[in-house]
Every structure is written in structure tokens, then in C-alpha cells.
Amino acid sequence: MSTSTLSTSSLDTSTLDTTTLMTVEQFAQMHTAETEDYELVEGELVPLSSATPLHARIRDLFGDLIRSYFRRNPIGEAFAEVDCRLSDHTDRRPDLSIFLADRAKQIDLNRIPVPFAPDIAVEVLSPPEAAVAVNRKALEYLAAGSKEVWLLDDINGEIFVQTDGHMRLLRGKDLLESPLLPGFSHAVDEILLADYAKL
């Protein structure tokens, strides 16, 4: 999900105390139709821009690919656009959150936010997103406990795999693989062309 510049003009903030940073708990309590299109970043509300149909298509089809893997290898679960607590004052909503093993079992399916970062955070890059903003988000996931961040860039036909202190750039026939998902192996072209009927 892409983020735009900070603006709360469409949200009634008259009852909010602007002298203190909002906590994740406060943000969770005020979830309404007005706030569902916001993330909480360092105590401030940041609006999420609407996904394009292409963005949503890539997210959903890639999510199907991951879920198909988990049906064959029941070692985790994947959720699209679920709020994840990264710190006391930051609540992010990855396009796809992958949780593994015991962490997946700790999730209360009826509560938000998930109380920890995903093991793998997946973001589909959107044209309006600045590189600085995307990198900041990836670093936030890693600092909060994510082991990998996957950035899917359909425009340039690239996938970035970021870990703590390391980034891999994958293109074309390069394989997206991870030690966290044994046996998961797909070429970038296959993933971004999204012709999963052939996978």
C-alpha cells in the first residue's frame, strides 16, 4: 500500500491531543471508516493512497502464490493489508504480511493490529512512492523484527529483497528464494507477469 504526504484534512482531529504522539493502542481504538485508510507513523497519522487496479492485481495474485506454497508447506500464513505494530507509535500495513511458525500461531484473527512485525513484509511499489519513503518503511520493518522485506517493482521489472544490512536486486530470470521459505523459487518474470496458471 502506498503512502502519500501527511494530511488529515478528511479526518476530524478536533478531539485529538496534538501535543502528544498517538500510540498504537489509541490508533486501534479509533478505527472507523474515516481512519481505515491511515497508517500510524511515529505517532502521526499518514494517509494511504488508493491502490491502482494493477497494484491490487499484483498484490492479490502474489498473495495467491504464497498461500499456494503454504497449502503444500504448512509453515505459516499470509495476510493482505493487515495492520502490524512496529513500535509503540508506529502501525504499518504491508501489502502482504508473511508470518511463520510459532509467530503465525500467536495471531488473534479477530484483533488488530497484529502485535509484531511480519517475518517477511511485502510491498508492491506504486509510481507516486518516493525511494526515500520506501526505504524508510523497509528499515522500519527490519528494525521491528522482520527478517526480510520484499519490494515488488512491476514498472521496472525488479524485485528487491532487503535484509538487515544487505539488499539483493533481482531481475528477469533471477529466482526469488528465501531460507525462510524452503522450496519457494520463482523467477521475477513469472511473478511480475502474474501468469500463475502456468506456475
N, C-alpha and C positions, 0 to 999 in steps of 0.2 A: 504494500500500500504506500503510495507516495504522500509526502507531506509538503504543504505549502507554507508560506510565511505566516508568522504568528498573527492571528486576528481572531477576536472573539466577538465581532460585531453582531453575528447572528445568535449569540448566546447571551441570555440575561445573566450578567455577572453582578448585578446590583447587590446581591446578598453575600457575595464572596468577600472575604478579607484579603485585600490586595497587598497588605503589608507583610504577610507571611506566605511561605510557599505551601501549595496544596500537597497533601500526602496522597499516596496511592489509595489508602483506605477512604479518604474523603472523596476522591475521584470515583471510586467504586460505588459509593453511596448515592452519588448524584447521577448515575447512569439513567438517562432518559432519551427520548427521541432526539432531543437537542444536543446531547453530549456524545452520542454514539459515533459521531464522525470526528472525534478528537482523540489524540494521544496526550499523555501527561509526560512532559519532558522537563526535568529539573524543577518540578513544582509549577510549571506553567502549561496552560492548555495550548496545544498546537493542532490546528485543523488538518484533517486528512482530505486530500483532494479525491474526487470521484475517480474510480478506475475506468480506463477505456475498455471497450469490449475486447480488444486484443490483450490488454493486461490481464483481464479476468479470464480469458481463454487460456493463456499460458499458465496462470496460477492453477486453474482448475484441472487442466489436463496433466500438469506436472504432479499435482496432488494425487490424481488418479494413479499415476505411475508409481508414486511412493506407497500408496495404500495397497496396490497390487503386490509390491515387494513384501509388505508386511503380512499379506494373506499367505504368502509362501514361506515367510520367515517371521513368525510372531514374536518379534523382539521389541516392538514399540508401537507408537501411534503417531498419526499426523493430523493436525487441525489447521483449517484455513481461518485466518484473521481472528485469532483469539488473543485477548489482552494478556500480556505477560508482565509480571512485576520484575523490574530490573534493579530497582533500589527503592528506598523509602519515598522518593519523589519522582520516579520515572516508571511509566507504564507504557510499553510499546506493543504494537500489534503487527507482528510479522505477517507477510502474505501467507506463509506456511510455517508452522512450528512442528518440529520433529522431536518427540520425546522417546527416550529409550529405557528399557529395563525397569528398574525399581522406580525411577522418576515418573515414568508413564503411569505406574500403578498408584502413585501418590496424588494424582489429579482428581479433584472432585468435579465431576462432569456437570454439576449444577451450579458451580460458583465461578465468578470472575473477580479479579484476574487469577490466572494460574500463578501460584506464589513463587515461581522461579523462571529463569530463562530457559528456552528450549535447548536441547543438546545441539541441534542444528537449526539455525534460523535461515529461512529462505525469503529473499526479496526479489520481486520482479521489478526491474528498473523501468521507470517511466521517463519520457523525454523531459518534463519540467524539472526533474530532480537534479540538483547540483551535486557534483562529485564530492564536495566537502561534506554536504549533508548526509550522503550515503555512507561515506567513510566514518563519519561520526556515529551513525546508527550502528554500523558493524562493530566499531570499537566498544560501544555500549553493551551490545550483546555479549561480546567476548569477556569484558570486564565483569559482567553479571554471572558468568559461568557457562556460556555457550562454548562448545568445543570447536564448532565450525560455523561459518556464515557463508551461504551460497548466494551470489548475486547473479541473476539471470538477465542478460542484456540481449534482448531479441534484435534491437536495432543494429548492433554491431556483430551479432552472431557470436557472442562471447559469454563465458561463464567464469566468474571469479570465485575462487574458493579461498576464504580468509581464515587463518587460524592465528593463535597468539604468536605474533612476531613473524608471520610468514603469509605470503599470498601467491596463489597459482593462477595463471591465466590460461584458460582452455578455449580452443577454437576448433571448428571443423570436425575432424575425425578424432580429436583428443577425447579421452574417456573421462567422464565424471565418475569417480570412485571415491570411497572413503573407508578407512579402517573401522569406522563406526557402523557401517552397513555392509557386512561381508557378502560378497556376491553381487552387490549392486554395481552395474557397469553399463553405461550408455554413452554413446558419442554425443557431443554437443549438437551436431547437426540433427540427430534424431530427436533430441529433447526440444530444441527450439523450433524445428519444423512441425513438431507435435503430431506426427502421423503415427499415433500409438497403436493403430490397428496392426502395424507391421512389427511391433516390438515384442 
